[in-house]
Amino acid sequence: MTPVADHIYINGEIRTMDGAVGDNATAVAVKDGRFVALGTDAEISALTDSETSVVDLAGAVVVPGFIETHLHPMMWGLMLSGVDATTSACPTIEQLITALAARAAITPVGEPIEAWGFDDSLVAEDRGLTAADLDKASTEHPILVRHLSAHGIYVNSVALEKAGIDATTVDPEGGVIVRDSAGVPTGELCEVPAMSRPTLLGELLPHVSVHSANPVG
C-alpha cells in the first residue's frame, strides 16, 4: 500500500521519459524525498492527510530533474554527423586517415569534413595530429578533427590556407596556434579563440539553423 504522501503535485502534465509508463499522468506523490506514486489527480489526492502539502501545477509540464548543467545538444548533434575519431573507432592515426579519406570520397570537393573525439594520449601512436597527416586523407577538402576534450582541433593544409593561417598569423587572445621549430603552424589549434567562429576558422565551421517551436502543454 502506498503511504500517505508528504507532498503531492496535481493538475499537471507529468512527462516520465519512460515509454513503458507513458505520459498520461496528471499528478505525482512524494514521500521522504522520493516519488512514490504517479497517476490521475483523483488517485494521487487519495494519498493525502491533513499534513500533506498539495501543489496545483495549473497545467504545467513536469519532467525529471536534470542535474547535468553543462550540456551542448547542438554540438552533440553535429558530432553524430561527423567522422568518429575516438580510439574505439580509430585506435591508430592511420585508421583515422582511412576513415577521413572514405568520407572525403563521398563529400563534394571543397566542403569541410569534420571528425570528433580524437585523443592524442590514447591513440596508438601516442601523439597529436599534424596537417601533413590529414593531407593524406584529402587535399581537396578542409578537414577539422576535434580533440576529445573539445579544447583543441587539428586541421589540414587546405583548412589552414582557407583560414589564412600561416607563420605570420598572430595567436588570438586566449588561443594558441601550435607551431614547429621554424614557427610554421603544425595544424593544431588550441582553445576556443583559435578554433571556432567568429575567429580563425570562421566560415569553415558549419552553421547550425535553430528553429523555435511552440512549447507542449
LUMDO-794721 format. One record per atom (N, C-alpha, C): x, y, z; residue in three letters; atom name. Coordinates in steps of 0.2 Angstrom, whole numbers, padded with zeros to 4 digits. Atoms other than C-alpha are relative to their C-alpha. Example, Ala and Ser with C-alpha at 12.3 -4.5 7.8 and 13.67 -1.06 7.14 Angstrom:
# LUMDO-794721
     px     py     pz  torke  sepa
   0004  -0006   0000    ALA     N
   0062  -0022   0039    ALA    CA
   0004   0006   0000    ALA     C
  -0004  -0006  -0001    SER     N
   0068  -0005   0036    SER    CA
  -0004   0005   0003    SER     C
This chain:
# LUMDO-794721
     px     py     pz  torke  sepa
   0004  -0006   0000    MET     N
   0000   0000   0000    MET    CA
   0004   0006   0000    MET     C
  -0003  -0006   0001    THR     N
   0006   0017  -0005    THR    CA
  -0001   0004   0006    THR     C
   0001  -0004  -0006    PRO     N
   0010   0028   0011    PRO    CA
  -0003   0007  -0002    PRO     C
   0002  -0007   0001    VAL     N
   0002   0045   0014    VAL    CA
   0006   0004  -0002    VAL     C
  -0005  -0004   0003    ALA     N
   0012   0057   0004    ALA    CA
   0002   0006   0004    ALA     C
  -0002  -0006  -0003    ASP     N
   0022   0072   0011    ASP    CA
  -0002   0006  -0004    ASP     C
   0001  -0005   0005    HIS     N
   0019   0082  -0005    HIS    CA
  -0004  -0004  -0006    HIS     C
   0002   0003   0007    ILE     N
   0008   0079  -0020    ILE    CA
  -0001   0006  -0005    ILE     C
   0000  -0005   0005    TYR     N
   0008   0089  -0036    TYR    CA
  -0006  -0003  -0005    TYR     C
   0006   0002   0004    ILE     N
  -0009   0089  -0046    ILE    CA
  -0001   0005  -0006    ILE     C
   0002  -0004   0006    ASN     N
  -0016   0096  -0062    ASN    CA
   0005   0002  -0004    ASN     C
  -0005  -0002   0004    GLY     N
  -0001   0095  -0072    GLY    CA
   0001  -0005  -0006    GLY     C
  -0001   0005   0005    GLU     N
   0006   0085  -0087    GLU    CA
   0007  -0003   0002    GLU     C
  -0006   0003  -0003    ILE     N
   0019   0073  -0080    ILE    CA
   0003  -0004  -0005    ILE     C
  -0004   0003   0006    ARG     N
   0032   0068  -0093    ARG    CA
   0005  -0005   0004    ARG     C
  -0004   0005  -0003    THR     N
   0041   0052  -0086    THR    CA
   0006  -0001  -0004    THR     C
  -0006   0002   0005    MET     N
   0053   0050  -0101    MET    CA
   0000  -0008   0000    MET     C
  -0001   0008   0000    ASP     N
   0049   0031  -0099    ASP    CA
  -0006  -0002  -0004    ASP     C
   0005   0002   0005    GLY     N
   0040   0024  -0114    GLY    CA
  -0005  -0006   0003    GLY     C
   0004   0005  -0002    ALA     N
   0034   0009  -0104    ALA    CA
  -0006   0003   0005    ALA     C
   0005  -0003  -0005    VAL     N
   0025   0020  -0091    VAL    CA
  -0005   0005  -0004    VAL     C
   0004  -0005   0004    GLY     N
   0018   0033  -0104    GLY    CA
   0000   0007   0004    GLY     C
   0001  -0006  -0003    ASP     N
   0014   0051  -0101    ASP    CA
  -0007   0003   0001    ASP     C
   0007  -0002  -0001    ASN     N
  -0004   0052  -0097    ASN    CA
  -0002   0002   0007    ASN     C
   0001  -0001  -0007    ALA     N
  -0002   0055  -0078    ALA    CA
  -0001   0008   0001    ALA     C
   0001  -0007  -0002    THR     N
  -0008   0072  -0071    THR    CA
   0003   0002   0007    THR     C
  -0002  -0001  -0007    ALA     N
  -0001   0070  -0053    ALA    CA
   0005  -0005   0002    ALA     C
  -0005   0005  -0003    VAL     N
   0013   0063  -0043    VAL    CA
   0000   0001   0008    VAL     C
  -0001  -0001  -0008    ALA     N
   0016   0060  -0024    ALA    CA
   0007  -0001   0002    ALA     C
  -0007   0000  -0003    VAL     N
   0032   0062  -0014    VAL    CA
   0000  -0002   0007    VAL     C
   0000   0002  -0007    LYS     N
   0036   0053   0002    LYS    CA
   0008   0000   0002    LYS     C
  -0007   0000  -0002    ASP     N
   0053   0056   0011    ASP    CA
   0005   0001  -0006    ASP     C
  -0004  -0003   0006    GLY     N
   0060   0065  -0004    GLY    CA
   0000  -0005  -0006    GLY     C
   0000   0004   0005    ARG     N
   0056   0051  -0016    ARG    CA
  -0007   0000  -0003    ARG     C
   0006   0001   0003    PHE     N
   0042   0049  -0029    PHE    CA
  -0003  -0007   0002    PHE     C
   0003   0007  -0002    VAL     N
   0030   0035  -0023    VAL    CA
  -0006  -0002  -0004    VAL     C
   0006   0002   0003    ALA     N
   0015   0036  -0034    ALA    CA
  -0001   0005  -0006    ALA     C
   0001  -0004   0006    LEU     N
   0010   0043  -0052    LEU    CA
  -0007  -0002  -0002    LEU     C
   0006   0002   0002    GLY     N
  -0007   0044  -0058    GLY    CA
  -0005   0006  -0002    GLY     C
   0005  -0006   0001    THR     N
  -0023   0055  -0060    THR    CA
   0000   0004   0006    THR     C
   0001  -0004  -0005    ASP     N
  -0027   0069  -0049    ASP    CA
  -0004  -0003   0006    ASP     C
   0004   0004  -0005    ALA     N
  -0040   0058  -0040    ALA    CA
   0004  -0005   0003    ALA     C
  -0004   0005  -0003    GLU     N
  -0029   0044  -0037    GLU    CA
   0006   0003   0005    GLU     C
  -0005  -0002  -0004    ILE     N
  -0015   0054  -0030    ILE    CA
  -0003   0004   0006    ILE     C
   0003  -0003  -0005    SER     N
  -0026   0065  -0020    SER    CA
  -0003  -0004   0006    SER     C
   0002   0005  -0005    ALA     N
  -0032   0050  -0011    ALA    CA
   0006  -0002   0005    ALA     C
  -0006   0002  -0004    LEU     N
  -0014   0048  -0003    LEU    CA
   0002   0006   0004    LEU     C
  -0001  -0006  -0004    THR     N
  -0016   0064   0007    THR    CA
  -0003  -0001   0007    THR     C
   0004  -0001  -0006    ASP     N
  -0020   0068   0025    ASP    CA
   0001   0008   0002    ASP     C
   0000  -0007  -0002    SER     N
  -0020   0085   0035    SER    CA
   0007   0003  -0001    SER     C
  -0007  -0002   0000    GLU     N
  -0001   0086   0034    GLU    CA
   0003   0000  -0007    GLU     C
  -0003   0000   0006    THR     N
   0001   0084   0016    THR    CA
   0000   0006  -0004    THR     C
  -0001  -0006   0004    SER     N
   0007   0098   0005    SER    CA
  -0003  -0001  -0007    SER     C
   0003   0001   0007    VAL     N
  -0004   0100  -0011    VAL    CA
   0002   0006  -0004    VAL     C
  -0002  -0006   0004    VAL     N
   0003   0110  -0025    VAL    CA
  -0004  -0001  -0007    VAL     C
   0004   0000   0006    ASP     N
  -0008   0114  -0040    ASP    CA
   0005   0003  -0006    ASP     C
  -0005  -0002   0006    LEU     N
   0003   0114  -0056    LEU    CA
  -0003   0004  -0005    LEU     C
   0003  -0005   0005    ALA     N
  -0010   0124  -0066    ALA    CA
   0001  -0002  -0007    ALA     C
  -0001   0002   0007    GLY     N
  -0007   0113  -0081    GLY    CA
   0007   0000  -0002    GLY     C
  -0007   0000   0002    ALA     N
   0012   0115  -0081    ALA    CA
   0003  -0007  -0001    ALA     C
  -0003   0007   0001    VAL     N
   0023   0101  -0088    VAL    CA
   0005  -0001   0005    VAL     C
  -0005   0002  -0005    VAL     N
   0034   0092  -0076    VAL    CA
   0004  -0006  -0003    VAL     C
  -0005   0005   0003    VAL     N
   0050   0082  -0082    VAL    CA
   0004  -0001   0006    VAL     C
  -0005   0002  -0005    PRO     N
   0063   0073  -0072    PRO    CA
   0005   0006   0001    PRO     C
  -0005  -0005  -0001    GLY     N
   0076   0084  -0064    GLY    CA
   0007  -0002  -0004    GLY     C
  -0006   0002   0003    PHE     N
   0092   0085  -0075    PHE    CA
   0005   0004   0004    PHE     C
  -0005  -0003  -0004    ILE     N
   0107   0088  -0064    ILE    CA
   0006   0002  -0004    ILE     C
  -0006  -0002   0004    GLU     N
   0120   0089  -0078    GLU    CA
  -0002   0007  -0003    GLU     C
   0002  -0007   0003    THR     N
   0120   0108  -0082    THR    CA
   0005   0002  -0006    THR     C
  -0005  -0002   0005    HIS     N
   0135   0108  -0094    HIS    CA
  -0002  -0005  -0007    HIS     C
   0002   0004   0006    LEU     N
   0126   0101  -0110    LEU    CA
   0001   0004  -0006    LEU     C
   0000  -0003   0006    HIS     N
   0129   0105  -0128    HIS    CA
  -0004  -0004  -0005    HIS     C
   0004   0004   0005    PRO     N
   0115   0097  -0138    PRO    CA
   0001   0001  -0007    PRO     C
  -0002  -0001   0007    MET     N
   0119   0106  -0154    MET    CA
   0006  -0003  -0002    MET     C
  -0007   0003   0001    MET     N
   0137   0101  -0153    MET    CA
   0000  -0008  -0001    MET     C
   0001   0007   0001    TRP     N
   0132   0083  -0150    TRP    CA
  -0003  -0002  -0006    TRP     C
   0003   0001   0007    GLY     N
   0121   0083  -0165    GLY    CA
   0005   0000  -0006    GLY     C
  -0005  -0001   0005    LEU     N
   0135   0089  -0176    LEU    CA
   0005  -0006   0001    LEU     C
  -0004   0005  -0001    MET     N
   0146   0076  -0168    MET    CA
  -0002  -0007  -0003    MET     C
   0002   0006   0002    LEU     N
   0135   0062  -0173    LEU    CA
   0000   0000  -0008    LEU     C
   0000   0000   0007    SER     N
   0135   0068  -0191    SER    CA
   0007   0000  -0003    SER     C
  -0007   0000   0002    GLY     N
   0154   0068  -0192    GLY    CA
   0004  -0006   0001    GLY     C
  -0004   0006   0000    VAL     N
   0168   0055  -0193    VAL    CA
   0002  -0001   0007    VAL     C
  -0001   0002  -0006    ASP     N
   0170   0045  -0177    ASP    CA
   0008   0000   0001    ASP     C
  -0007   0000   0000    ALA     N
   0188   0049  -0172    ALA    CA
   0003  -0003   0007    ALA     C
  -0002   0003  -0006    THR     N
   0188   0041  -0155    THR    CA
   0004  -0006  -0001    THR     C
  -0004   0006   0001    THR     N
   0200   0027  -0151    THR    CA
  -0004  -0007  -0001    THR     C
   0004   0006   0001    SER     N
   0186   0014  -0150    SER    CA
  -0001  -0001  -0008    SER     C
   0001   0000   0008    ALA     N
   0183   0018  -0169    ALA    CA
   0006   0000  -0004    ALA     C
  -0006  -0001   0003    CYS     N
   0200   0023  -0174    CYS    CA
   0006   0000   0005    CYS     C
  -0006   0001  -0005    PRO     N
   0214   0016  -0162    PRO    CA
   0006   0003  -0003    PRO     C
  -0007  -0002   0003    THR     N
   0228   0022  -0174    THR    CA
  -0002   0006  -0004    THR     C
   0000  -0006   0005    ILE     N
   0231   0038  -0184    ILE    CA
  -0001  -0002  -0007    ILE     C
   0001   0002   0007    GLU     N
   0232   0028  -0200    GLU    CA
  -0007  -0002  -0001    GLU     C
   0007   0002   0001    GLN     N
   0214   0021  -0197    GLN    CA
  -0004   0006   0000    GLN     C
   0004  -0006   0001    LEU     N
   0208   0038  -0194    LEU    CA
   0001   0004  -0007    LEU     C
  -0001  -0002   0007    ILE     N
   0216   0044  -0210    ILE    CA
  -0004  -0004  -0005    ILE     C
   0004   0004   0005    THR     N
   0207   0030  -0219    THR    CA
  -0007   0002   0001    THR     C
   0007  -0001  -0001    ALA     N
   0190   0034  -0211    ALA    CA
  -0001   0007  -0003    ALA     C
   0001  -0007   0003    LEU     N
   0193   0053  -0216    LEU    CA
   0000  -0001  -0008    LEU     C
  -0001   0000   0007    ALA     N
   0198   0048  -0234    ALA    CA
  -0007  -0003  -0003    ALA     C
   0006   0003   0002    ALA     N
   0182   0037  -0235    ALA    CA
  -0006   0005   0000    ALA     C
   0005  -0005   0000    ARG     N
   0171   0052  -0230    ARG    CA
   0002   0005  -0006    ARG     C
  -0002  -0005   0005    ALA     N
   0181   0063  -0242    ALA    CA
  -0003  -0002  -0007    ALA     C
   0001   0003   0007    ALA     N
   0177   0051  -0257    ALA    CA
  -0008   0001  -0001    ALA     C
   0007  -0001   0001    ILE     N
   0158   0054  -0254    ILE    CA
  -0002   0007   0001    ILE     C
   0002  -0007  -0002    THR     N
   0159   0073  -0250    THR    CA
   0002   0004  -0006    THR     C
  -0001  -0004   0005    PRO     N
   0158   0086  -0263    PRO    CA
   0007   0004   0001    PRO     C
  -0006  -0003   0000    VAL     N
   0175   0094  -0267    VAL    CA
  -0001   0007   0003    VAL     C
   0000  -0006  -0003    GLY     N
   0178   0109  -0256    GLY    CA
  -0004   0001   0007    GLY     C
   0004   0000  -0006    GLU     N
   0166   0105  -0242    GLU    CA
   0004  -0003   0006    GLU     C
  -0004   0003  -0005    PRO     N
   0173   0103  -0225    PRO    CA
  -0002  -0007   0003    PRO     C
   0001   0007  -0003    ILE     N
   0175   0086  -0217    ILE    CA
   0002   0001   0008    ILE     C
  -0001   0000  -0007    GLU     N
   0173   0085  -0198    GLU    CA
   0001  -0006   0003    GLU     C
   0000   0006  -0004    ALA     N
   0178   0072  -0185    ALA    CA
   0001   0002   0007    ALA     C
   0001  -0001  -0007    TRP     N
   0176   0071  -0167    TRP    CA
   0003  -0005   0005    TRP     C
  -0002   0005  -0006    GLY     N
   0184   0063  -0151    GLY    CA
   0007  -0003  -0001    GLY     C
  -0007   0002   0000    PHE     N
   0202   0061  -0156    PHE    CA
   0004   0002   0007    PHE     C
  -0003  -0001  -0006    ASP     N
   0213   0059  -0141    ASP    CA
   0008  -0002  -0001    ASP     C
  -0007   0002   0001    ASP     N
   0232   0060  -0143    ASP    CA
   0003  -0004   0005    ASP     C
  -0003   0004  -0006    SER     N
   0235   0051  -0126    SER    CA
  -0002  -0007  -0001    SER     C
   0003   0007   0000    LEU     N
   0225   0036  -0131    LEU    CA
   0002  -0004  -0007    LEU     C
  -0001   0003   0006    VAL     N
   0229   0033  -0149    VAL    CA
   0007  -0003   0000    VAL     C
  -0006   0004   0000    ALA     N
   0242   0020  -0153    ALA    CA
   0007   0004  -0001    ALA     C
  -0006  -0003   0002    GLU     N
   0255   0032  -0160    GLU    CA
   0002   0005   0006    GLU     C
  -0002  -0004  -0006    ASP     N
   0254   0042  -0143    ASP    CA
   0002   0007  -0002    ASP     C
  -0002  -0006   0002    ARG     N
   0255   0059  -0152    ARG    CA
  -0006   0004  -0003    ARG     C
   0005  -0004   0003    GLY     N
   0244   0073  -0159    GLY    CA
   0000  -0001  -0008    GLY     C
   0000   0000   0007    LEU     N
   0239   0075  -0177    LEU    CA
   0004   0006  -0003    LEU     C
  -0003  -0005   0004    THR     N
   0248   0086  -0190    THR    CA
  -0004   0002  -0007    THR     C
   0003  -0002   0007    ALA     N
   0242   0095  -0206    ALA    CA
   0002  -0005  -0005    ALA     C
  -0003   0005   0004    ALA     N
   0253   0083  -0215    ALA    CA
  -0004  -0007   0000    ALA     C
   0004   0006   0000    ASP     N
   0244   0068  -0208    ASP    CA
  -0007   0000  -0003    ASP     C
   0007  -0001   0003    LEU     N
   0227   0075  -0213    LEU    CA
   0000   0001  -0007    LEU     C
  -0001   0000   0007    ASP     N
   0233   0079  -0230    ASP    CA
   0000  -0006  -0004    ASP     C
   0001   0006   0003    LYS     N
   0234   0061  -0233    LYS    CA
  -0007  -0002  -0002    LYS     C
   0008   0001   0001    ALA     N
   0215   0060  -0232    ALA    CA
  -0003   0003  -0005    ALA     C
   0002  -0004   0005    SER     N
   0212   0074  -0243    SER    CA
   0004   0007  -0001    SER     C
  -0003  -0006   0001    THR     N
   0220   0089  -0251    THR    CA
  -0005   0004  -0004    THR     C
   0005  -0003   0004    GLU     N
   0203   0094  -0259    GLU    CA
  -0006   0003   0005    GLU     C
   0005  -0002  -0005    HIS     N
   0193   0097  -0243    HIS    CA
   0003   0003   0006    HIS     C
  -0003  -0002  -0007    PRO     N
   0196   0107  -0227    PRO    CA
  -0002  -0006   0005    PRO     C
   0002   0006  -0005    ILE     N
   0197   0093  -0213    ILE    CA
   0002   0003   0007    ILE     C
   0000  -0003  -0007    LEU     N
   0194   0098  -0195    LEU    CA
  -0001  -0006   0005    LEU     C
   0000   0005  -0005    VAL     N
   0197   0085  -0181    VAL    CA
   0000   0002   0007    VAL     C
   0000  -0003  -0007    ARG     N
   0191   0090  -0164    ARG    CA
   0003  -0005   0005    ARG     C
  -0002   0004  -0005    HIS     N
   0200   0083  -0149    HIS    CA
  -0005  -0002   0005    HIS     C
   0005   0003  -0005    LEU     N
   0190   0073  -0136    LEU    CA
  -0001   0005   0005    LEU     C
   0001  -0005  -0006    SER     N
   0192   0087  -0123    SER    CA
  -0004   0006  -0003    SER     C
   0003  -0006   0003    ALA     N
   0184   0100  -0135    ALA    CA
   0004   0006   0001    ALA     C
  -0004  -0006  -0001    HIS     N
   0198   0112  -0131    HIS    CA
   0006   0000  -0006    HIS     C
  -0005   0000   0005    GLY     N
   0208   0108  -0147    GLY    CA
  -0002  -0003  -0007    GLY     C
   0003   0002   0007    ILE     N
   0206   0105  -0166    ILE    CA
   0006  -0001  -0004    ILE     C
  -0006   0001   0005    TYR     N
   0218   0098  -0179    TYR    CA
  -0003   0001  -0007    TYR     C
   0003  -0001   0007    VAL     N
   0216   0104  -0197    VAL    CA
   0006  -0002  -0005    VAL     C
  -0005   0001   0006    ASN     N
   0224   0100  -0214    ASN    CA
   0003   0006  -0003    ASN     C
  -0003  -0006   0003    SER     N
   0234   0112  -0225    SER    CA
  -0006   0004  -0004    SER     C
   0005  -0004   0003    VAL     N
   0218   0116  -0235    VAL    CA
  -0004   0005   0005    VAL     C
   0004  -0004  -0005    ALA     N
   0209   0122  -0219    ALA    CA
   0005   0006   0002    ALA     C
  -0005  -0005  -0002    LEU     N
   0225   0132  -0214    LEU    CA
   0000   0005  -0005    LEU     C
   0000  -0005   0006    GLU     N
   0225   0140  -0231    GLU    CA
  -0006   0004   0000    GLU     C
   0006  -0003   0000    LYS     N
   0207   0144  -0231    LYS    CA
  -0001   0005   0005    LYS     C
   0000  -0004  -0006    ALA     N
   0208   0151  -0214    ALA    CA
   0005   0006   0000    ALA     C
  -0005  -0005   0001    GLY     N
   0223   0162  -0219    GLY    CA
   0005  -0001   0006    GLY     C
  -0005   0001  -0006    ILE     N
   0234   0154  -0205    ILE    CA
   0006  -0002  -0003    ILE     C
  -0007   0002   0002    ASP     N
   0252   0154  -0208    ASP    CA
   0005   0002   0005    ASP     C
  -0005  -0002  -0005    ALA     N
   0269   0158  -0200    ALA    CA
  -0001   0007   0003    ALA     C
   0001  -0008  -0002    THR     N
   0264   0177  -0199    THR    CA
  -0006   0001   0004    THR     C
   0007  -0001  -0003    THR     N
   0247   0174  -0191    THR    CA
   0002   0000   0008    THR     C
  -0001  -0001  -0007    VAL     N
   0247   0181  -0173    VAL    CA
  -0005  -0005   0004    VAL     C
   0005   0003  -0005    ASP     N
   0239   0170  -0159    ASP    CA
  -0005   0004   0002    ASP     C
   0005  -0004  -0003    PRO     N
   0222   0176  -0155    PRO    CA
   0000   0000   0008    PRO     C
   0000  -0001  -0007    GLU     N
   0220   0182  -0137    GLU    CA
  -0004  -0006   0003    GLU     C
   0003   0006  -0004    GLY     N
   0216   0166  -0126    GLY    CA
   0001  -0006  -0004    GLY     C
  -0001   0006   0005    GLY     N
   0221   0154  -0141    GLY    CA
   0007  -0001  -0002    GLY     C
  -0007   0001   0002    VAL     N
   0236   0146  -0147    VAL    CA
   0000  -0004  -0007    VAL     C
  -0002   0004   0007    ILE     N
   0242   0141  -0165    ILE    CA
   0006  -0004   0002    ILE     C
  -0006   0004  -0001    VAL     N
   0254   0127  -0162    VAL    CA
   0005   0000  -0006    VAL     C
  -0005  -0001   0005    ARG     N
   0270   0129  -0172    ARG    CA
   0006  -0005   0001    ARG     C
  -0006   0004  -0001    ASP     N
   0285   0119  -0176    ASP    CA
   0006   0004   0001    ASP     C
  -0006  -0004  -0002    SER     N
   0303   0124  -0173    SER    CA
   0002   0006  -0004    SER     C
  -0001  -0005   0005    ALA     N
   0303   0135  -0188    ALA    CA
  -0005   0005   0000    ALA     C
   0006  -0005  -0001    GLY     N
   0287   0144  -0182    GLY    CA
  -0006  -0001  -0005    GLY     C
   0006   0001   0005    VAL     N
   0276   0136  -0196    VAL    CA
  -0005  -0004   0004    VAL     C
   0005   0003  -0003    PRO     N
   0259   0131  -0190    PRO    CA
   0000  -0008  -0001    PRO     C
   0000   0007   0001    THR     N
   0258   0112  -0187    THR    CA
  -0007  -0003  -0002    THR     C
   0007   0002   0002    GLY     N
   0239   0111  -0190    GLY    CA
  -0004  -0001   0007    GLY     C
   0004   0001  -0006    GLU     N
   0234   0110  -0171    GLU    CA
  -0001   0007   0003    GLU     C
   0002  -0007  -0003    LEU     N
   0224   0125  -0164    LEU    CA
  -0003  -0002   0007    LEU     C
   0002   0001  -0007    CYS     N
   0221   0126  -0145    CYS    CA
  -0005   0006   0003    CYS     C
   0004  -0004  -0003    GLU     N
   0207   0134  -0136    GLU    CA
  -0005   0004  -0004    GLU     C
   0005  -0002   0004    VAL     N
   0191   0142  -0142    VAL    CA
   0002   0006  -0005    VAL     C
  -0002  -0006   0005    PRO     N
   0198   0159  -0149    PRO    CA
   0003  -0002  -0006    PRO     C
  -0004   0002   0006    ALA     N
   0209   0149  -0161    ALA    CA
  -0004  -0005  -0004    ALA     C
   0003   0006   0004    MET     N
   0197   0135  -0166    MET    CA
  -0008   0001  -0002    MET     C
   0007   0000   0002    SER     N
   0179   0142  -0168    SER    CA
  -0002   0007  -0003    SER     C
   0003  -0006   0003    ARG     N
   0168   0155  -0176    ARG    CA
  -0001   0005   0006    ARG     C
  -0002  -0003   0006    PRO     N
   0170   0170  -0177    PRO    CA
   0007   0001  -0001    PRO     C
  -0007  -0002   0000    THR     N
   0188   0169  -0175    THR    CA
   0004  -0004  -0006    THR     C
  -0005   0002   0005    LEU     N
   0202   0160  -0185    LEU    CA
  -0004  -0005  -0006    LEU     C
   0003   0004   0005    LEU     N
   0192   0146  -0193    LEU    CA
  -0006   0002  -0004    LEU     C
   0005  -0004   0003    GLY     N
   0177   0157  -0197    GLY    CA
  -0005  -0005  -0004    GLY     C
   0005   0003   0004    GLU     N
   0166   0150  -0211    GLU    CA
   0002  -0007  -0002    GLU     C
  -0002   0007   0001    LEU     N
   0175   0133  -0211    LEU    CA
  -0005  -0004   0004    LEU     C
   0004   0004  -0004    LEU     N
   0164   0128  -0197    LEU    CA
  -0007   0000  -0002    LEU     C
   0007   0000   0003    PRO     N
   0146   0123  -0201    PRO    CA
  -0005   0004   0004    PRO     C
   0006  -0004  -0004    HIS     N
   0131   0134  -0197    HIS    CA
  -0005  -0005   0002    HIS     C
   0005   0004  -0003    VAL     N
   0118   0127  -0186    VAL    CA
  -0007   0005  -0001    VAL     C
   0006  -0004   0000    SER     N
   0100   0133  -0190    SER    CA
  -0005  -0002   0006    SER     C
   0004   0002  -0006    VAL     N
   0089   0134  -0175    VAL    CA
  -0007   0003  -0001    VAL     C
   0007  -0002   0002    HIS     N
   0070   0134  -0177    HIS    CA
  -0004  -0001   0007    HIS     C
   0004   0000  -0006    SER     N
   0059   0138  -0162    SER    CA
  -0006  -0004  -0001    SER     C
   0006   0003   0000    ALA     N
   0044   0128  -0158    ALA    CA
  -0005   0002   0005    ALA     C
   0005  -0002  -0006    ASN     N
   0028   0131  -0148    ASN    CA
   0001  -0006   0005    ASN     C
   0000   0004  -0005    PRO     N
   0030   0123  -0131    PRO    CA
  -0006  -0005   0001    PRO     C
   0006   0005  -0001    VAL     N
   0020   0107  -0127    VAL    CA
  -0004   0002   0007    VAL     C
   0004  -0001  -0006    GLY     N
   0006   0110  -0114    GLY    CA
  -0003   0006   0000    GLY     C
